[in-house]
Amino acid sequence: MSLPAAVLNAPATVLRLGVFGGAFDPPHRAHVALVEAAIAQLQLDRVQVLPTGQAWHKPRQLSAATDRLAMTRLAFEPLPQVAVDDREILRAGPSYTIDTLQALQREYPHAQLYLLIGDDQRRSLPSWHKIGEIGRIAIICAAGRDQAVRAWNQHSDAPESSPPISDTLQARMCSLEMPLMPHSATDIRALAATEQALTGLVPPAVERYIHEHHLYRLH
């Protein structure tokens, strides 16, 4: 894994704070695996997991925020380093990553922030709101790229093509080593719509929540 100098040279006394946002509609095992990999490989002290509020970039309406927040708490409950943060849900207007990072920077002025993203998010980075400022505030750590992952990401909400990532931004990025986990929230919602089992795709507590609350049903 190639790490920027800022990662390698961060003093041991500095709080290493991971930031992981997403729709989590629903949260699935690949989400959890990404956070676990980041904690281990970046030696993170804490990770703020933030379900998005109003997703400006999503072409569809998200499920109720209360359900996504509840599922996210269930998914990450086994990880003691994780705190599920509802600030983006409570914030009025579109959810922009830069707003969250700036708020966390004010709250933890001596912390090194690590923005955790999936491969699909990596490809859309150039279109993010104030991406240059995001790169200055946080080191961007993305799930490792893989041909098979690209194949299933074609069915996700990510854009099929994006502008190239600048050299300046690349210098603030690193890759996380992860096993191939072709999990897609789109596919999981489709399975849940017909009440099929989600075993192995989402944490057991999340699967129970989806079925008990009849989420993603067609009727």
N, C-alpha and C positions, 0 to 999 in steps of 0.2 A: 504494500500500500504506500503510495507516494503522499507525503504530508508536507504542507507549506512550512516554511521556517517558523512562522508564528505559532504553529502547533508544537514543533519540536522544541522551541526555545521558551515556551510559556513557563514562568516560575512555578514551582510546586505549590507555593502558597496562594496562588491565584485561583479563585473559584472557577471551575470549568463548567459552564452552564450550557446545556444543550437546549435547543428550541425546535420543536417539531409540530408543525401545524398541518391541518388537512380537513377535508369535509368529514372524514370518518363516517361514511354513509354506506355500509357500516365499517367500523374498524376491523381489520382482519389480521391474520397471523403474520403476513409480511410486514405490516406496520410495526408489530411488536418485535419482530426479528430485527428490523432496522434499528430500533432504539436499543435493543440488547447489544447489537454489534457496535453501535456508537459508544455506549457506556464502556464496553470492554476495550475497544481499540483506541479511543480518545481519552480514556481514563476520566470520564465525566463524573463530576460530583453530584450533579442534579440535572434532570431534564424536565422542562416545562412542555407539556403536550396540550395543544390548543385547538379544539374544534372550531372551525371557522364559523363566522356569523353569516353575513350577507356575502356570498361568493360572487364577486364581480365577473370572474372568468369562467364560471360554469354555465353551459348552455341549457341546463335543466334546473328545476327548483329542487332544493335539498329537502330531505325529511325534516321533521320538526326538530328544532334545536334541543329540546328537552330529551328526546330519544337519542340523538347523537351524543349528547353529553353523558347520558346514563350509560350507553354502550361503551364509550371511551373509558369511563371510570372502571367498568367491569373488565375491559380488555387489559388495562395496564395496572390493575390492582396488585398483581403478584410482584411487581417491580418496585422495591422500596425507594429507589432513586427518583421515581417519576412522580410529578405533581400535575394533575389534570387542571388546567387553567381555563376558566370560562370568560375571560375578559373580551375575547373577540365576539362571543355570542352576545354579551351585554352591551358592546359598543354599537352605537347608532351608525348607520351608513355602511358602505362597503368595507370588507376586512382586507386591509393592506398589511403585508408582512412588515414593511418599514415602520409602521406605527407601533406594532408590537415590539419590535427590536429596540426602538427608541425608548419606549416605556421601560423595558427591562434594563436597558443601559442606565437609565436614571435610578432605578431601584437597586441595581447591583453595579455601582460605578467602577468597582475594581475587578469585575469578572471578565473572563474571556468568553464571548458568546460563540456558539457553534450552531449554525443553522442546518438542520438535518432535512434532507429532501430525498425523494425517490428518483429513479432514473427518468420517469416521465416528466417530473418537474424540472430536472436538470436541462432537458431539451427545450423547455419553454422559458428559461431564465431571462434571455435577452428582452422578452416582452413584459417582464415584471415591472411594477410601478417603483421608480427610483432604485433600479437595480444597482447602480453605481454606489449609492449610499449604503445599500444593504451589504455590498462587498467590503465597504470600509468599516462597518460596524461589526460584522460577524465573519468567521471562517465558514465557508459553505461546504458541507460534507454530504456527498451524494452516494446512494447505493451504487455498487459496481455495475458497469454496463455489460450486457450479455446479448448475443444475437437472439436467443429464445425470449429474453425479456422484451426486446424490441418488438418481437412478433406479437406477444399478447398485449403490449401497450398500444398497438394499433387499434384495439377495441376499447381503449380507455377514453377518458375525457380530455387527454392531452392533445395538443395540436400535432398534426402529422409532420410538419416541418417548421423550423424556426430559424431565425438569423443565427450566424455563428457567434459563439461566446468570445468576447474580447480577451486579449492576452492579459490585460490588467485584472479582469475577473478570474481568469484561469489561475493566476498566481495566488488567488485567495480561496482556491478550491482543493478538496481532496476527495478520494474515493474510499468507501467503506467496503471491506471484503464481506460478501454475503453469499449464502447458498442460493441456488436458483429456486425462487418461489413464485411461480406464475399465478399469483393471486390477483384477481381483478374485482373491484367492488361492483362493477357493472355486471359481471357474470354471477356474482353472489346474489345480487338483487334479483336477477332473472330466476335463479334457482329458488329463492325464497318466495317469489311470486306464485310459484306452483307448489309451494309447501314441501319442497324437496329437502333432504338432509344437507347440512352445511358442515358436517364433520370433517375436520382437518383444514377447513378454510378459514374459520373464525374461532376464537377461543370458545370453549364450551359455555361459559356464562353469557357470552354474546349471542350464541345460537339460541339458548333458552329464551333470552330477552326478545329476540326477533320473533320467535314462534308464539310466545305468550302474549305479545302485544300486536300480533298479526301485521307486522311491518312488511312493506313491499308487496302485499297481496294485490292481485289484479282487481278484486272487488271488495 
